[in-house]
Amino acid sequence: MAWHCYKVILRLRTPLHIGWSKIGNVQRTRPYITGRVLWGALTMRMTRDRAHQQRSVASAQAYRDVGEQVHQQLAYSYFYPATESNRSYQIAWPWEHPAHFRYRFLSSYGSTALSYPQQSAATGMLHEVEFLAPHTIDTGEPVYVIGYIFVADSCTLPWQAALQRLQVGGERGYGWGDLALIDCQPVDGDNRLFEEIRFNGKNERPILQIEAGKSLLAHTCANGTVAEGEIEPLVGREWHHHPGQQVKHSGVCFVPGSKLEQNSAATRYFTIERLGVWK
């Protein structure tokens, strides 16, 4: 199977929350869009668009069918925040200067449920949701997210149309996670992604070639990977009989930003598996 790679640039129209963990009453966000989140957003958009064309309501089975087609026909990198200057985009890697990144790109929104008879906040209902801001906190520049989508040569999905009306992450009922498509162009030349990773699309799944000492740019299965960085169990919820009822475990992974050891082989090869996980 052959794969074709496209560089995708999206602009944040609203705050973006990618669920991560909770500390006290603060719901933290990941500072990037994971493959699982992108898979869910593409599945939702294409399923609903297909149902609208058929003048019907999307069933649970329709979501499962489209989701499986996305698994088989598309692959994707993680998407990272960036700013633009003179038509040049600069990615802000969250792990390079964590304090500065948090100061520029992350904010939070606090709210609570009300107890109307007492005209006060309901006990224990105060919560704060962290988000990636649509404009930089310090200078007010627009914030973009940049990543890559890999398309199988047999793909029949209208994924490019879906990108034009994409909403990702949490708090979507409040309008969060709304993205505007800025550019989607095929990658040619030396097939270099994020300026430092080579791509080979002539395999069953896309293959990435990374030099020793470089950063891993997605969750990477820890088994068999020689790297330095934090690890975490990658867990998510999917539809079973009801939304979020089934817990899916993708394994224990190095987190994005972990570095391949300098003493390892000169280059390492990784396969982009389902949900954008590297193996």
Residue, then its C-alpha position, 0 to 999 in steps of 0.5 A: m500500500a502506498w501513502h501520500c502525506y499532506k501538511v495541514i495548517l489550522r487556525l484556532r477560532t476558539p479555546l481548545h481543550i484536550g483532556w489530560s488530567k485533573i489536579g484539584n478542581v482544575q481540568r488540565t489540557r494537553p498542549y497539542i492535539t493527539g491522534r485519538v482526538l483527531w480520529g474522533a473529530l474526523t469520524m464525527r464530521m464525516t459521519r454526520d455529513r454522510a447522514h445529512q446527505q442521506r437526510s437521515v440521523a447517524s446511527a451508532q453503527a454508522y459512527r463505528d463504520v466510519g471510524e474503522q474506515v478512518h483507521q484503515q485509510l488515514a494516519y496522522s501526526y500529532f498537531y502542535p501550536a504555532t505562530e505566523s510571521n511573514r507567511s512563515y510558521q514557527i512551531a512552539w514545542p511545549w517541552e523546550h521552554p515549558a514556563h514560557f510556553r505556558y505563559r504564552f499559550l495556556s489560560s483557563y476558565g473557571s465556572t460553577a453551578l448555582s444553588y438558586p434558593q440560596q443565591s450562591a455557588a453550589t457546594g463542590m461544583l467549582h471547576e476550572v478548565e485549562f485551554l490552549a488560547p486562540h491568541t497568544i496571551d502576551t502579544g495577541e497573535p493568532v495561534y495555529v496548529i500544524g501537523y500531517i495527515f497520511v492518506a492511503d492511495s485507496c482512500t475514498l473518504p472526504w477527509q479534506a472536506a471534513l477539515q473545513r468544518l472541524q471541531v475537536g477536543g472538549e467543551r464543544g457544546y460551548g463552542w470550543g475547539d473550532l478550527a479553520l483550515i488555512d492550508c493543506q498541501p502535499v509534501d514533496g521533495d525529500n519527504r521531510l516532516f517537521e524539518e527533521i523526520r523523513f517519511n516513507g509511504k511505501n509500506e502497509r503503514p507510514i514509516l518515519q525515520i528519526e536520527a538519534g538524539k531527536s525528539l519523539l513527536a507522538h506517544t511512542c510505545a515504550n516496549g523496544t524504544v530506547a529513549e529518555g523521557e517520561i512515560e504514561p499509560l495511554v488510555g481513552r474512552e470509546w463508544h460501546h453501547h453508550p458514548g465513552q463506555q468502553v475504556k481503550h488502552s493503547g499501552v505504556c508510551f513515552v510522551p511527546g518530547s522524549k528524546l532518542e538516546q544519542n548512544s542508540a543506533a544512528t537512525r530509528y524507524f517507527t510505524i504510525e499505528r492507529l490513533g497516531v501512536w508510534k511503534 
